[in-house]
Amino acid sequence: FLRSRLVDALVLRASRNSLSAIRSLGRAGQKVVLAASPQEDLATCRSRYVSHCMPLDALDARAIDKLLALPRSSGPKPFLFATGDEDALLVARYKDLLAESYCFVTPDFAALEAIVDKVSPEFHEFAGRAKDMGSAAVFVLMLNVVLCWALVLWPRLS
């Protein structure tokens, strides 16, 4: 079933983090596409676990258009992995558009931006807000997990 799919996972950007994710996904038999800019470490593109390397010049609306244009099968949506701060911000900013074509988990853009923008060692009000928003997102995700398990197990326990 998974072998017939065009793409199982799309990894954004070439880095050590992305190479680790690509290797793990590839060893699990997933078809991985790497979206990377020409300036990045393209040795990652030559990994035996990368089925295709898609050029991605900038992390902006044009990148979203390229990601959405990636050919897909009619099966389940592929997973999208952001492996850096800029990638995570891009996914969070355009999560509504990307959610139509990809599966991914991302915190709210405001929370993520506050975390990434925090560069000073002093306490910053955005750090507190980001922590609260991140905690709320985790709580909602955990409620979703409990609800899903309840729906799966309810017929078996009844």
N, C-alpha and C positions, 0 to 999 in steps of 0.2 A: 504494500500500500504506500508507504513512504518513499520507496524507491521510484515510483512512477511520477512523483512530484518534480516540478522544475526547480523549486527552491524550498528548502526546509527552514533555513535561517539566513538572515542578512546581518552581517557584522559591519558596523560603521568604523572606518579609519584603521590604518595599519599601525600597530604598536605592540609592545610586549603583552599588554592586557588582551588585545584582540587576538594575538597569536595563541595565547592560552585558551581562550574561548573557542577559537577555530579548531584547535587540536582536539579539545574535548568533544565538540560537536561532531567533528569528522570521525573520530574513533567510535562514536555511537552510531555511525552510519548515516548521518544527516548530510544533505547537500548544502554546502555553505557558499554564499556569495559574499565577497569582500568589497565594500565601497570605500575607495581610498583616493586621495589626491596624489598627483604625480610627484609632489615634493616629499611624500612620506616614505618610510622604509618599505620599499616594494619587494623586499625579500619575502615578506609575509604573503604577497600575492603568489609567490612561487611555491608555497606550501602544498604538499600533496593533498591536503584536506580542503583546499579552496577549489571549488568547481569552476568559478568564474570570478574575475577581478573587474569590477565596474569603476571607471574613472569618475571621481567626484571632485570637482575643482574647488568649490566653496561650500560652506555650511550656511545656506540661505534658502530662500524660496525656490531657487532654481534646483537646489539639491533635492528638495521635497518633490518637485516635478519628476526628476530622474528616478527617485525611489518609487514613486507611484507608477511610473511607466515600466518598471521591471516586469517582464512577462511572468504570469503565474498560471498554474493549473486551476481547475474549478474546485479543487479540494480545499482542505483547511488552509487558513492563512499561515504564512511563514512567520517565524519569530524574528523580532528586530532587537539587536543588541547594541546599545550605545556603550562604548568602552572608554570614553573620556568626558571631561566637563563640558566641552563645547557640543559634543554629540548629544549628551543628556539634555542640555538646554534646547537644542534643536528639536529633539523628540518631544520634550515637554511643551514647547511653544506651539508645535503643529500636531499635537496628539489627536485632535479630533479628525483631521485629514488622514493621518497615518493609521488610525484605528480602523478605517474602512478596509485597509489592505494588509495590515500586520497585527500580530499579537505582541504586546510588550507591557511592561509595568513601569510607570514613571510617576514621581511625585508631582504635585501641582507646580506649574511654572514659577509662580511667585516664591514658593518655598525653595525651590532649586536655585533660582537666581540669587536669593538672599544668601544661600550657602556658598555659592561660587563667588559672589562679589565680596564676601567678607575677607579682607586682606590684612586688617589691623589686629594686633594682639589684645586690644582692649575689648571689654564687653560691648557688644553692639546690639541694638534692639532688634535688628533683622535676624540675628542668630536665634534669639528667643522665639520670634515669630516662626522662623523656619523649623525649629525643633517642635513647636506646637502643631504646625501644619503637617509635618512628617509623621508625628505620632498619631494624628487624626487619620491620615491616609493609611497607616498600618492597621489601625483599629477597624476601619471600614473594610480593608482587605481581609482581615481575620474574620469579621462577621460574614463576609462573602464565602469564605472557606467553610465555616461552620454550617451555613445555610446549604451550600452545595452537598456537603457530606450528609446533612439531615435528609435532603431530598433523595440521595442515593440509598441511604440505609433505611429510610422509613418503610418502603414496601417490604423489605426483608425482615424487619422487626415486627411488623404488624401481623 
